[in-house]
Amino acid sequence: MSMIRKSALPVLLAVITACSSESHSVLPRISVVDDMHIAVHGRGSADAVVSVDGVLAIAGQNVTVTAPQQESLKRYYAGVIALHGDAIATGAEGMRTAGKALGSVVSGLVNGKTDQIGSKVQAQAEKVAAAAMAVCRDLSVVQTEQNLLAGQVDAFRPYAVIDAHVVADCKRSG
């Protein structure tokens, strides 16, 4: 059962992401707008939008960036998209695990084989933990790129919304 508790933070993030019908939120401050754009909701700032081709717009105005900065924006965008996809996959795996765990409990109780419940649930929890580690890796990649951008593009600084402790907590929990 400790595996279930250990993977709780990334799984919770993923389940919330996968179950949200109103937005495609990866984190509370980063959203996938459509197939070509992500939005970053800065601290006390207008939203920034990053496109698949590395264009940064803040409050609807394009920000001038160098070619290397544009490449960094492309990597940031790609990282957010990967994080979004892996979070949804982790959430889906978590939902499957919950269903199978419930089935194992009911089956074990009905058949009098309660000693098998733990091993079945543990096997499913390991799948969730593996999926959650992908979310943590993605989160780390996005945070690294975000920090690089914040150091190079002044206008991007308010959009450095992933703190180091979030990545560390994810890795510790995952």
C-alpha positions as CSV (number, residue, x, y, z in Angstrom):
1,M,0.0,0.0,0.0
2,S,2.9,2.4,0.5
3,M,3.4,2.5,-3.3
4,I,-0.1,4.0,-3.5
5,R,0.7,6.7,-1.0
6,K,4.1,7.3,-2.6
7,S,2.6,8.2,-6.0
8,A,-0.3,10.2,-4.6
9,L,1.0,13.8,-5.6
10,P,1.7,13.1,-9.3
11,V,-1.4,10.9,-9.6
12,L,-3.6,13.6,-8.1
13,L,-2.1,16.2,-10.5
14,A,-2.8,13.8,-13.4
15,V,-6.3,12.9,-12.3
16,I,-7.3,16.5,-11.9
17,T,-5.8,17.2,-15.3
18,A,-7.5,14.3,-17.0
19,C,-10.9,14.9,-15.4
20,S,-11.1,18.6,-16.0
21,S,-13.8,19.4,-18.5
22,E,-13.4,23.2,-18.4
23,S,-9.7,23.5,-19.3
24,H,-6.7,21.5,-20.4
25,S,-4.6,22.5,-17.4
26,V,-1.3,20.9,-16.9
27,L,-0.6,22.9,-13.8
28,P,-2.8,25.7,-12.3
29,R,-0.8,28.3,-14.3
30,I,-0.1,26.5,-17.6
31,S,-2.8,25.5,-20.1
32,V,-2.9,23.9,-23.5
33,V,-5.0,26.2,-25.5
34,D,-5.2,24.2,-28.7
35,D,-2.9,22.1,-31.0
36,M,-0.7,25.1,-31.7
37,H,-0.6,27.2,-28.4
38,I,-0.1,27.0,-24.7
39,A,-1.0,29.8,-22.2
40,V,1.0,30.6,-19.1
41,H,-0.8,32.6,-16.5
42,G,1.8,34.8,-14.9
43,R,1.9,36.0,-11.4
44,G,0.1,39.4,-11.6
45,S,0.6,39.6,-15.3
46,A,-1.4,39.2,-18.5
47,D,-1.3,35.7,-20.0
48,A,1.6,34.7,-22.1
49,V,1.0,32.5,-25.1
50,V,3.7,30.3,-26.6
51,S,3.1,28.8,-30.0
52,V,4.5,25.6,-31.4
53,D,6.9,27.6,-33.6
54,G,8.3,29.4,-30.7
55,V,6.5,32.7,-30.9
56,L,5.9,34.4,-27.5
57,A,3.0,36.8,-27.1
58,I,2.1,38.6,-23.9
59,A,-1.2,40.4,-23.7
60,G,-1.7,39.8,-27.4
61,Q,1.6,41.4,-28.4
62,N,4.5,39.4,-29.9
63,V,7.7,39.6,-27.9
64,T,10.9,40.0,-30.0
65,V,13.3,37.1,-29.2
66,T,16.6,35.9,-30.7
67,A,16.8,32.7,-32.7
68,P,18.2,30.7,-29.7
69,Q,15.4,32.0,-27.5
70,Q,12.9,31.0,-30.1
71,E,14.3,27.5,-30.1
72,S,14.1,27.5,-26.3
73,L,10.4,28.6,-26.5
74,K,9.8,25.6,-28.9
75,R,11.4,23.2,-26.4
76,Y,9.3,24.8,-23.6
77,Y,6.1,24.3,-25.7
78,A,7.1,20.7,-26.5
79,G,7.8,20.0,-22.8
80,V,4.4,21.4,-21.8
81,I,2.7,19.2,-24.4
82,A,4.6,16.1,-23.2
83,L,3.7,17.0,-19.6
84,H,0.0,17.3,-20.6
85,G,0.0,14.0,-22.4
86,D,1.8,12.1,-19.7
87,A,-0.4,13.7,-17.0
88,I,-3.5,12.5,-18.8
89,A,-2.0,9.0,-19.3
90,T,-1.2,8.9,-15.6
91,G,-4.6,10.0,-14.6
92,A,-6.1,7.3,-16.9
93,E,-3.8,4.7,-15.4
94,G,-4.8,5.9,-11.9
95,M,-8.5,5.5,-12.8
96,R,-7.9,2.0,-14.1
97,T,-5.9,1.1,-11.0
98,A,-8.7,2.4,-8.7
99,G,-11.2,0.3,-10.6
100,K,-9.0,-2.8,-10.5
101,A,-8.2,-2.3,-6.8
102,L,-11.9,-2.0,-5.9
103,G,-12.5,-5.2,-8.0
104,S,-9.7,-7.0,-6.2
105,V,-11.1,-6.0,-2.8
106,V,-14.6,-7.1,-3.6
107,S,-13.4,-10.3,-5.2
108,G,-11.1,-11.1,-2.3
109,L,-13.8,-10.5,0.2
110,V,-16.4,-12.5,-1.7
111,N,-14.1,-15.4,-2.3
112,G,-12.4,-15.3,1.1
113,K,-9.0,-14.6,-0.5
114,T,-8.1,-11.4,1.3
115,D,-4.4,-12.3,1.3
116,Q,-4.3,-11.8,-2.5
117,I,-5.7,-8.2,-2.4
118,G,-2.5,-6.5,-1.5
119,S,-0.3,-8.1,-4.2
120,K,-2.9,-7.3,-6.9
121,V,-3.3,-3.7,-5.8
122,Q,0.5,-3.3,-5.5
123,A,1.1,-4.5,-9.1
124,Q,-1.4,-1.9,-10.4
125,A,0.1,0.8,-8.2
126,E,3.5,0.2,-9.7
127,K,2.1,1.0,-13.1
128,V,0.7,4.3,-11.8
129,A,4.1,5.1,-10.2
130,A,5.9,4.5,-13.4
131,A,3.5,6.7,-15.3
132,A,3.8,9.4,-12.5
133,M,7.6,9.4,-13.0
134,A,7.1,10.4,-16.6
135,V,5.1,13.4,-15.3
136,C,7.9,14.3,-12.9
137,R,10.5,14.0,-15.7
138,D,8.4,16.3,-17.9
139,L,7.9,18.7,-15.1
140,S,11.7,18.9,-14.6
141,V,12.3,19.5,-18.3
142,V,9.7,22.3,-18.5
143,Q,11.1,23.9,-15.3
144,T,14.6,23.9,-16.7
145,E,13.5,25.5,-20.0
146,Q,11.3,28.0,-18.1
147,N,14.3,29.0,-16.0
148,L,16.5,29.4,-19.0
149,L,13.9,31.6,-20.7
150,A,13.3,33.7,-17.6
151,G,17.1,34.3,-17.5
152,Q,17.2,35.4,-21.1
153,V,13.9,37.0,-21.9
154,D,13.0,39.7,-19.4
155,A,9.3,39.7,-20.4
156,F,9.1,35.9,-19.6
157,R,10.2,36.3,-15.9
158,P,6.7,36.6,-14.5
159,Y,5.9,33.3,-16.3
160,A,8.4,31.2,-14.5
161,V,5.6,29.6,-12.6
162,I,7.1,26.1,-11.8
163,D,9.1,26.4,-8.6
164,A,12.0,24.0,-7.8
165,H,10.1,22.6,-4.8
166,V,7.2,21.4,-7.0
167,V,9.7,19.4,-9.1
168,A,11.4,18.0,-6.0
169,D,8.1,17.1,-4.4
170,C,7.0,15.4,-7.5
171,K,10.2,13.3,-7.7
172,R,10.0,12.5,-3.9
173,S,6.4,11.5,-4.2
174,G,6.7,9.7,-7.5
